[in-house]
Amino acid sequence: MTREKSARALWLINGLTLLAAIIFLSPVLYSIWMSFQTSDAYYAGGVDFTLRNYEVAVGQYNFARYLLNSVIVSGIVTLLGLSFATMAAFAFARFEFRGGNLMFGAVVATLMIPSHITLIPNYLTLARAGMLDSYAGLILPAISSGFAAFFLRQYIRGIPRALDEAAYMDGATPSKVLWRVIVPISKPAIFSMGLQLFIAEWNNYIWPLVAISESDLFTLQIGLARLYRVNPGEDVIDWPLVMAASTITILPVLLGFVLVERHLVRGITMGAVK
Amino acid sequence: MSSISLRDIRKSYANGPRVLHGVDLDIGDGEFVVIVGPSGCGKSTLLRLIAGLERCEDGEIVIDGRRANELPPQDRNIAMIFQNYALYPHMSVLENIAFGLELRKVPRKTREARAREVAETLQLTPYLDRKPGALSGGQRQRVAMGRAMARDTSTFLMDEPLSNLDNALRNTMRTEIKTIHQQLGATIVFVTHDQTEALSLADRIAVMKDGHLQQFDTPAAIYDRPVNRFVASFLGTPKMNFAPSDAITGWTGRRGVEVGLRPDTLRLHRERPGAASIEARLTLTEMTGSEVVLHCQTQSGVMSAIAHRGQELPAPGDRIWLEYDAAAAHLFDMQSGARV
């Protein structure tokens, strides 16, 4: 009886989970399906399979270039952001120094500042430095993440200090302790934070819009937004083309997620428990 | 050569009480010194100061004749074994053992050969590719020891390395540590709260209490001539019996003195054997193997004595007499606890 009940409960849970997954996935699946339709067939309500939307997005609207720019910018932001956040987190978690608590408070305080507030100061600073319309202009404002430093500091505090001490006794310097002991052990948290930084930068729209005017430096989000304005005179937007471009936009992120998924889930679980 | 001298070491933690109140200790080359004391007496802090993991606020630490107060741990060339082993969880057994050599830029082939040699000594060869998470407590303890042994050093610090092991394994590892000490001729400073470990391992024992060094001497000297009541009561199983002098025949004239009698010096009798004896009632017996511990109620409190198993034993509740040897008794001042 109890076994029957629990089997039924399992079926119910699985069914509800499947339903939730379908609801969440349906817009994505619909947009992918739409991206393989011809515009005429889509508006006529028919079905006509084609790859032309992808050819147009890549060939005519330079989406391959935008994809490359997004990969370069998001990749470098993730690498540099993680490096700086890890070093800051290690310092805040392990060393006592004058003003340390105040500095950490300042880092945490940055989490409360809306990103749009920093838009104009960042623009003016980079304009004065002559860095607008460059990769540096896209990357530099994004490489310091207060949240990443805070998150990793909390994680590192959960690692027994005895491991650092054992490494010091083995002859390690503080930087060796960080890169040879702390970082490998913190891999789940670092992967999790890395994916978050990557997605945030990948989806960043406002800053590239403000900082970049040369089309060769456009990222995917800017390119995608420009598709709406391709033919300003026409009322009809070529939705299958937009969906093809959107699919190109989400694929690398999905691929990244699949690659680090195991670490990401462990990272989130660990962060929740600690 | 590896000697350690501690001069007037004082240490307090931020916003906390003082944990060390001027400790002096001279540890000779190749000596096995055990620091023993109850929890919170400052023994681990003292070890961490020698290691360089803590800074002392006063006093001097001299290692191999060189002042080491300002030296970071990585420059002291000392190996340490931690209570919780502190093995690197992402590295294999081989990598754990060889890590110290890698940091000292020993070529890969040389360090791997050295790590394998150490692993062979500690019977860890079948586990070289395993991560610490896949090892038992005893194996982890051996890896921690291997990591220290692989280093080119002759000074080892051990912070209660056996405390997480079961009794059988602890006995085996104790013998292994003693053997390794004899083989390497290294200087070892070993911290424990287990007095059996202290007595069986040490060339000399440092007994600590509340941040003060109570006595630093050979195990025999500490057992036979404890400098105060605390040392007398801390070392020896079962504990030394104490009774006010006016309750024991022979010392009734001496005021303000406590008499200490080791349980193994008391002899059991059914009838009063003479003046040098204490009347008691047997409350319970404890078999420990070849011996039986007798717990007795006397006029001045509970006392323990040891009988051999072959001996005919009284039943709990029976009246007995405990004969003592006046020459083996210890006298302590009741106020200060110091040996009289």
Contacts between the chains, C-beta under 8 A, distances in Angstrom:
chain1	res1	chain2	res2	distance
A	160	B	84	7.0
A	160	B	86	6.9
A	162	B	82	5.1
A	162	B	84	5.8
A	162	B	86	3.9
A	163	B	86	5.4
A	163	B	88	6.6
A	165	B	51	7.8
A	165	B	53	5.2
A	165	B	73	7.4
A	165	B	80	7.7
A	165	B	82	7.2
A	165	B	86	6.8
A	166	B	80	7.3
A	166	B	82	6.1
A	166	B	86	3.8
A	166	B	87	7.7
A	166	B	88	7.5
A	166	B	147	7.7
A	167	B	88	7.6
A	167	B	99	7.6
A	167	B	103	8.0
A	168	B	52	7.7
A	168	B	53	7.0
A	168	B	72	7.2
A	168	B	73	4.2
A	168	B	74	5.5
A	169	B	51	6.2
A	169	B	53	7.7
A	169	B	73	5.4
A	169	B	74	7.6
A	169	B	78	6.8
A	169	B	79	6.5
A	169	B	80	4.4
A	169	B	100	7.9
A	170	B	74	7.8
A	170	B	99	5.4
A	170	B	100	3.8
A	170	B	103	5.7
A	170	B	147	7.1
A	170	B	151	7.5
A	171	B	74	4.7
A	171	B	100	5.7
A	171	B	103	4.1
A	171	B	104	5.4
A	172	B	74	6.2
A	172	B	103	5.4
A	173	B	74	6.4
A	176	B	103	6.4
A	180	B	99	7.9
A	181	B	88	6.1
A	184	B	90	4.3
A	185	B	88	7.9
A	185	B	89	6.3
A	185	B	90	5.9
A	187	B	90	7.9
